Amino acid sequence: KPLGATVYQDDMFGAQYELMKLMHDQSEVRVAEPLWFEADDALLGAPFFVMEKVAGRVAVSYPPYSREGWLVDDATPEDRHRMWHDTVSQLALIQRVDPAAASFLALPTGGDGFGQEADRWRRYMNWIDEKGELTLLREGFDRLMAAAPANRPEGIVWGDARLGNMMIGADFNVAAVMDWEQPSLGGALHDLGWWLLSERNYTVNQGIPTLPGMGTREETIALWEDVSGKSAAEVEWYETFVTFKQECLGTHMANTRDMSARAKAFVPGTRIAAALDQLGA
């Protein structure tokens, strides 16, 4: 368990382990088997857990996997298509797990999952802006909530839902879904929104074309709907919420880490304002 400065506000170390056990034992989601959890800090100075070792490769984000690395150099279009299909299917299979089985993720404030997710990120915004000085970011959150979608399917949120958090085996299928640090009961579409925005961030938003064999946005949404059994209507709003989340995280990291002057100079709230304008909210 991390003992120093953290990216997230809430301590979900134990819940992370419980959710990975649930996914490994009761779903088709491929997670490295969680073996033991030790809450006593006497052994290593902090609680820890032990997991199965899984072999595979990761499509890293920096430099972007779509520009250089094994996915560019060592994969055929057929390999990439197999990987795309399996990664999106694994993402969607999370939504076949009954949220009631993960009741340990519920916030003490109660309410439905959608409301809990909104409250969680409102608290995070307040945590990184104790003095209430990030006016543009706060205005963005208010605009976002005022435009909240009607389509709010229940579901477990994985969290940092992107290709770089899946380990890929030699057969180009998913070996393990990783990084369950900030799960929630927020709803099915939050992860899809994060996935879609992340794919854009590592390709077209950097002027890099999508690699041959990787599915289009429309194909990704259609496959996710087919495997999950849920509608992705209004997913654009969820992508906009992800923009807000990522801007909050980026603001916190810029303030607590040795970031570049360019990162520190960015005005928090600029990205969410632009995304909301594009959404028409």
Secondary structure, DSSP 8 states (H G I E B T S, - for coil): ---S--SSSS--HHHHHHHHHHHHHHSS-----EEEEE--TTTTSS-EEEE-----EE--TTTTTTTSSHHHHS--HHHHHHHHHHHHHHHHHGGGS-GGGGGGG--TT-S-HHHHHHHHHHHHHHHH-TT---HHHHHHHHHHHHT--S------B-SS-SGGGEEE-TTSSEEEE---SS-BSS-THHHHHHHHHHHHHTTGGGT----TTS--HHHHHHHHHHHH-S--TTHHHHHHHHHHHHHHHHHHHHHHS---HHHHHS-TTHHHHHHHHHHT-
